Amino acid sequence: MPPARADHDARREDVSAAVWRVLAEHGFPGLTLRAVAAALGASTGLVTHYFAGKRELVAHALDILEIRTAQRTRLAAPAPGLPALRTHIRNILPLTPDGLAMNRIWVSSWDVALADLDLFAAQTRRYERIRTALRESIVEAYRRGELPPGDPDEVAATALAFTHGLVVQALFDPDRFPADRQTRLADDFLARLAQPIG
């Protein structure tokens, strides 16, 4: 008699939790079927019941990472426009232990995403969604006169490039880029964006 659907779904949740534990401790380089099985306290055979191979495991891990990123506690924007843009940037930066852990996992995913066309496309869509959210705040900042006129797509791309550059520096040199310095650098960046052109 096959296991009940509820049992199957509960077991899949257990497997997903084990995938997350491996990611949190070792990042994507350490994500293997064997590592997930060990974290689950089960056989590799049980894990392969859910994932046919490493690629399916990685795709599932990226989905889990995106869900956990969306569900984690975030700062609320105090107002639309420039304050919302500032909040978006701060929510990306590794300003808390949770933000640091999440960013470490995301950065470790870049290598696997660059090596696989489908994962590459999924990651590209993720960045498009981030830029869209930034763009909406930028357009509102233009409307409110908080930013000088410009191309919102270019400003969104610049803001995301700045933010991810700061993420990488904070990950590799946390002593020189603590949360207060990251916040100050982000505020300086936004202040320069707000300066009139010319």
VEXDREN-2710 file (C-alpha; in Angstrom, 1 decimal):
% VEXDREN-2710
k/r/px/py/pz
1/MET/0.0/0.0/0.0
2/PRO/1.6/3.3/-1.1
3/PRO/2.1/6.0/1.6
4/ALA/-0.6/8.6/2.0
5/ARG/-0.3/11.8/0.2
6/ALA/0.0/13.7/3.5
7/ASP/2.9/11.4/4.5
8/HIS/4.6/12.0/1.2
9/ASP/4.2/15.8/1.5
10/ALA/5.5/15.8/5.1
11/ARG/8.5/13.8/4.0
12/ARG/9.2/16.2/1.2
13/GLU/9.1/19.0/3.7
14/ASP/11.6/17.1/5.8
15/VAL/13.9/16.7/2.7
16/SER/13.5/20.5/1.9
17/ALA/14.5/21.3/5.5
18/ALA/17.6/19.1/5.2
19/VAL/18.4/20.9/1.9
20/TRP/18.2/24.2/3.7
21/ARG/20.5/23.0/6.5
22/VAL/23.1/21.9/4.0
23/LEU/22.9/25.2/2.2
24/ALA/23.1/27.2/5.4
25/GLU/26.2/25.4/6.5
26/HIS/28.1/24.7/3.2
27/GLY/26.4/26.8/0.5
28/PHE/25.9/25.4/-3.0
29/PRO/29.4/23.9/-3.3
30/GLY/28.5/21.5/-0.5
31/LEU/25.0/20.6/-1.7
32/THR/25.1/17.0/-2.7
33/LEU/22.5/14.1/-2.5
34/ARG/24.8/12.5/0.1
35/ALA/25.0/15.6/2.2
36/VAL/21.2/16.1/2.2
37/ALA/20.8/12.4/3.2
38/ALA/23.2/12.9/6.1
39/ALA/21.4/16.0/7.2
40/LEU/18.1/14.1/7.0
41/GLY/19.5/11.0/8.8
42/ALA/18.4/8.8/5.9
43/SER/19.8/6.9/2.9
44/THR/20.8/8.6/-0.3
45/GLY/18.2/6.3/-1.9
46/LEU/15.4/8.2/-0.1
47/VAL/16.7/11.5/-1.3
48/THR/16.9/10.2/-4.9
49/HIS/13.2/9.4/-4.6
50/TYR/12.6/13.1/-4.6
51/PHE/15.5/14.3/-6.8
52/ALA/16.7/12.3/-9.8
53/GLY/20.1/14.0/-9.6
54/LYS/22.2/17.0/-8.6
55/ARG/20.6/19.3/-11.1
56/GLU/17.0/18.8/-9.7
57/LEU/18.4/19.1/-6.2
58/VAL/20.0/22.5/-7.1
59/ALA/16.9/23.8/-8.8
60/HIS/14.8/22.9/-5.7
61/ALA/17.4/24.5/-3.5
62/LEU/17.2/27.8/-5.5
63/ASP/13.4/27.7/-5.2
64/ILE/13.7/27.2/-1.4
65/LEU/16.2/30.1/-1.2
66/GLU/13.8/32.4/-3.1
67/ILE/10.9/31.5/-0.9
68/ARG/12.9/32.0/2.3
69/THR/14.2/35.3/1.0
70/ALA/10.7/36.5/0.3
71/GLN/9.4/35.3/3.7
72/ARG/12.2/36.7/5.9
73/THR/11.6/39.7/8.0
74/ARG/12.1/42.9/6.1
75/LEU/12.2/46.5/6.9
76/ALA/9.0/48.4/5.9
77/ALA/9.3/51.4/3.7
78/PRO/8.3/54.6/5.7
79/ALA/7.1/56.2/2.5
80/PRO/7.1/55.7/-1.3
81/GLY/9.7/57.0/-3.6
82/LEU/13.3/57.6/-2.3
83/PRO/12.6/56.2/1.2
84/ALA/11.2/53.0/-0.5
85/LEU/14.3/52.7/-2.6
86/ARG/16.5/53.0/0.5
87/THR/14.5/50.3/2.1
88/HIS/14.8/48.0/-0.9
89/ILE/18.6/48.4/-0.8
90/ARG/18.8/47.9/3.0
91/ASN/16.7/44.7/2.7
92/ILE/19.2/43.3/0.2
93/LEU/22.3/44.2/2.2
94/PRO/23.7/41.7/4.9
95/LEU/22.9/44.0/7.8
96/THR/21.8/41.2/10.1
97/PRO/23.0/37.7/10.8
98/ASP/20.0/36.4/8.8
99/GLY/20.8/38.7/6.0
100/LEU/24.4/37.7/6.1
101/ALA/23.5/34.0/5.9
102/MET/21.1/34.6/3.1
103/ASN/23.5/36.6/1.0
104/ARG/26.3/34.0/1.5
105/ILE/24.0/31.3/0.1
106/TRP/22.9/33.5/-2.8
107/VAL/26.5/34.3/-3.8
108/SER/27.4/30.6/-3.6
109/SER/24.6/29.9/-6.1
110/TRP/26.0/32.1/-8.8
111/ASP/28.5/29.5/-10.0
112/VAL/25.9/26.8/-10.5
113/ALA/23.5/29.2/-12.2
114/LEU/26.1/30.4/-14.6
115/ALA/26.9/26.7/-15.6
116/ASP/23.3/25.7/-16.4
117/LEU/21.1/27.3/-19.1
118/ASP/17.8/26.8/-17.2
119/LEU/19.1/27.9/-13.9
120/PHE/20.8/30.8/-15.6
121/ALA/17.4/31.9/-17.1
122/ALA/15.7/31.5/-13.7
123/GLN/18.4/33.7/-12.0
124/THR/18.1/36.3/-14.8
125/ARG/14.3/36.5/-14.1
126/ARG/15.0/36.9/-10.4
127/TYR/17.2/39.9/-11.1
128/GLU/14.6/41.4/-13.5
129/ARG/12.1/41.2/-10.6
130/ILE/14.5/43.0/-8.3
131/ARG/15.2/45.7/-10.8
132/THR/11.5/46.1/-11.4
133/ALA/10.8/46.7/-7.7
134/LEU/13.7/49.2/-7.6
135/ARG/12.4/50.9/-10.8
136/GLU/8.9/51.4/-9.3
137/SER/10.4/53.3/-6.3
138/ILE/12.6/55.3/-8.7
139/VAL/9.7/56.3/-10.9
140/GLU/7.8/57.4/-7.8
141/ALA/10.8/59.4/-6.6
142/TYR/10.9/61.2/-9.9
143/ARG/7.2/62.0/-9.5
144/ARG/7.8/63.4/-6.1
145/GLY/10.8/65.5/-7.2
146/GLU/13.2/63.5/-5.0
147/LEU/15.5/62.5/-7.9
148/PRO/16.6/64.5/-10.9
149/PRO/15.0/63.3/-14.2
150/GLY/16.7/60.3/-15.7
151/ASP/16.2/56.8/-17.1
152/PRO/14.6/54.7/-14.4
153/ASP/15.9/51.5/-15.9
154/GLU/19.5/52.8/-15.9
155/VAL/19.2/54.0/-12.3
156/ALA/17.7/50.7/-11.2
157/ALA/20.5/48.8/-12.8
158/THR/23.0/51.1/-11.2
159/ALA/21.4/50.8/-7.8
160/LEU/21.4/47.0/-8.0
161/ALA/25.0/47.0/-9.2
162/PHE/26.1/49.2/-6.3
163/THR/24.1/47.1/-3.8
164/HIS/25.5/43.8/-4.9
165/GLY/29.0/45.2/-5.0
166/LEU/28.6/46.2/-1.4
167/VAL/27.2/42.8/-0.5
168/VAL/30.3/41.1/-1.9
169/GLN/32.6/43.4/0.0
170/ALA/30.7/42.9/3.2
171/LEU/30.8/39.1/2.7
172/PHE/34.6/39.0/2.1
173/ASP/35.6/41.7/4.5
174/PRO/33.0/41.9/7.3
175/ASP/35.3/43.7/9.7
176/ARG/35.7/46.6/7.3
177/PHE/32.1/46.6/6.2
178/PRO/29.9/46.2/9.3
179/ALA/26.2/47.0/9.1
180/ASP/26.6/50.7/10.1
181/ARG/29.2/51.3/7.4
182/GLN/27.0/49.5/4.8
183/THR/24.1/51.7/5.7
184/ARG/26.2/54.9/5.6
185/LEU/27.6/53.9/2.1
186/ALA/24.1/53.2/0.9
187/ASP/22.9/56.6/2.2
188/ASP/25.8/58.3/0.5
189/PHE/25.0/56.6/-2.8
190/LEU/21.4/57.7/-2.6
191/ALA/22.4/61.2/-1.7
192/ARG/24.6/61.4/-4.8
193/LEU/21.7/60.0/-6.9
194/ALA/19.5/62.8/-5.6
195/GLN/21.9/65.6/-6.5
196/PRO/20.9/67.7/-9.5
197/ILE/22.7/67.0/-12.7
198/GLY/25.0/69.6/-14.1
END
